[in-house]
């Protein structure tokens, strides 16, 4: 069984650099991943595409984590896509 099977991870800045790597690793370990981005939808989608191509589950969700309402919207998108399971925050 994979370490994070049945869990959902929200990774801020998940489309670039270290966060993209973290997103992919969490997916390899079984998590469904919400790749959060503030401005680069293309980078976030590349990360999502890589996760899905490897057999994982992921979505890209825009949101500025410095704004409370947008953080709420990111987590609501996570719940809508993957259900109310426990969230791993990074």
RAPE-V281187 format. One record per pair of residues at least 6 apart in sequence whose ideal C-beta (glycine too) atoms are under 6 Angstrom apart, sorted by the first residue. I is the first residue (numbers start at 1). J is the second residue. D is the distance in whole Angstrom. If there is no record, write none. Layout:
# RAPE-V281187
i=I j=J d=D
i=I j=J d=D
This chain:
# RAPE-V281187
i=2 j=29 d=5
i=2 j=30 d=3
i=3 j=29 d=4
i=4 j=29 d=5
i=4 j=30 d=5
i=4 j=31 d=4
i=5 j=30 d=4
i=6 j=85 d=6
i=7 j=31 d=5
i=7 j=86 d=6
i=7 j=88 d=5
i=8 j=32 d=5
i=8 j=78 d=5
i=8 j=82 d=5
i=8 j=85 d=5
i=8 j=87 d=5
i=9 j=26 d=4
i=9 j=31 d=4
i=9 j=33 d=5
i=9 j=88 d=4
i=10 j=34 d=4
i=10 j=36 d=6
i=10 j=78 d=6
i=10 j=87 d=6
i=11 j=19 d=5
i=11 j=22 d=6
i=11 j=23 d=5
i=11 j=90 d=5
i=12 j=36 d=5
i=12 j=65 d=5
i=13 j=19 d=4
i=14 j=23 d=4
i=14 j=35 d=4
i=14 j=36 d=6
i=14 j=47 d=6
i=15 j=35 d=6
i=15 j=37 d=5
i=15 j=40 d=6
i=15 j=43 d=4
i=15 j=44 d=3
i=15 j=47 d=5
i=16 j=43 d=5
i=20 j=47 d=5
i=22 j=90 d=6
i=23 j=33 d=5
i=23 j=35 d=5
i=23 j=47 d=5
i=26 j=33 d=5
i=27 j=33 d=5
i=27 j=51 d=4
i=27 j=56 d=3
i=32 j=57 d=4
i=32 j=82 d=4
i=33 j=51 d=6
i=33 j=58 d=4
i=34 j=59 d=6
i=34 j=61 d=5
i=34 j=78 d=5
i=35 j=44 d=5
i=35 j=47 d=5
i=35 j=48 d=5
i=35 j=58 d=6
i=35 j=60 d=5
i=36 j=61 d=6
i=36 j=63 d=6
i=36 j=74 d=5
i=37 j=44 d=4
i=37 j=62 d=6
i=38 j=64 d=5
i=44 j=60 d=4
i=45 j=60 d=5
i=48 j=58 d=4
i=48 j=60 d=5
i=51 j=58 d=4
i=59 j=81 d=5
i=61 j=74 d=5
i=61 j=77 d=5
i=63 j=70 d=4
i=63 j=73 d=6
i=63 j=74 d=4
i=64 j=70 d=5
i=65 j=71 d=6
